[in-house]
């Protein structure tokens, strides 16, 4: 009996240690967000940006990085509600979300995930040629390098 307890405790410590260093966030599950955002680009986990960033992005969908991505009011509200609830500083952020929130100064409202301090720090060793690779196309194409990005897994 004692050995079973010891094994269980050791496994719990090992699993907790792996979770602490993981690069995982919950995948986007909301069907409206997946449909509306995913029709043009990868559906980015809301944990990557703070609430104020998602607010500004949704408020300016008529000029979304040069494209008109306007939504009807019901879709806009559903998307914003989900993004803000799960944002880096939102109530459902979790540990990984807080790591992203902590990397952004409270005076900043980043609009590109690729410009937040944590993203920059974790991608600093990637050579410029990688970004120019036609299979990568863009720094925002997470799935080119992180094959399980659509499931919220960003471990290499």
N, C-alpha and C positions, 0 to 999 in steps of 0.2 A: 504494500500500500504506500509506504513512504517513497519508494523508488518511483512510483507512478506520479506522485505529487512533485517530486524533484524534476522529473522529465517534463511535466506540464509547465512548471515554472521556467525552466530553461527554454522551452519552445516559445513561451510567451515573451520572454526577453528578446530572443532572436527575431521573432516576427515584429515586435515593436521597434527594434533597431532598424530593420529593413524598411518599415513604413516611414520612419523618421527621415531617412535619406532618399525616399522615393521621389520620383517626378511624375506623380499621378494626380489627376483631378477628376471629379465625376464628369462623365461625358454629358453632353447636352441631350436631354431627353424630351424636352417640350416640342410637340409636333409643329406648332406655329413657328417657333424660332428656327427649327430645322428646315422647314419649308421656305420661309421668307428669307432667311440669311443664307441658307445653303443653296438657293437657286443661282447664286452668283459666285460664291466663294466658300471656302472651308468654314464650317460653323465653329467659331472660336469659343473656347470655354470662357464663361463670364468671369471666372476666378482670375483671369489674366489682367483685368482692369478694375479700377475702383468705380463705385456707383456714379460719381460725377462724370467720369469719362463716358459711361454708357448713356447717361442722360444727354450729354452733348452730342454724341453720335446719333442717337435716335432723334433728337431735336433738329438735326441738320441732314436728314436723309434725302432731302431734295437736291443736295450737292454732296453726295457720299463719295469722296475722293474722285470727283469729276463725273460721277454718274448720278442719275435721278433714281433713287431707291425708295421713293415715297411709298408709304403704306396707308391703307384705310385706318380710320381711328381705332377700330376694334383690334386690328392686327398690331398697330403701333403700341397700344396700351398693353396688350398681351406680351409682346416682345420686351418692352421696357420693364414691365413688372418682373418677368423671369430673369432678365439680365441683372437688374438691381438686387433682387433677392439673393442671387448666387454670385454677385460681384466679389472682388477681392476683399472688400470691406463690408460685405453684406452679411445678413444673419445666417446664411447657409454656406459661407465661404470655406470653412474647414481650415486645416493646418496649411495646406499648400496655398490656398487663397490668401491667407494672412501673410505668407512669405512674399507674395507678389505685392500685396498692399504695403507691406513694410518697406519695399524697395522704391516706392513712389512717394516723393515729398508731398505733404498735404497741400502745398501751394501749386502743385502740378495737376494738369488735366490732360494726360496723354491720350491721343486719339489712335495711335498705332501701337499695337502690342510690341512690334519690333523696335520701339524706341524706349521702352521702360527699362530701368536700370538692371533688373534681374535678367531680362532677355538678353540685353547687351553683354552682361557679364558671362552668361552661360554660352554665348555664341562668339566670344571674342577671338577664339583660336581658329575659327573657320576662315579659310583663305578666300580671297575675292573671286577666284576662279569657280569656286563651288556655287556662289550666287549667280554666276553667269552661265552655269550649266543649263542647257535647254530643258533638261528633265526637272530641274528645280524651279526655274523661271522667276521666282520671287522669294524674298525672305519670309513672306507671309504664307508660303506653301509648306506648312509644317509637315504634312504627310510625305513630302519627298524624302525626308531623312528619318522622321519618326513614324514608322510604318503603322503604329497602333494609335496615332494621334486621334483618330475618330472615336476611339474608345477611352480617351483621356489619359493615355500612357505616353509619356515623353521621355522615357528612359532610353538611353542608347544601347 
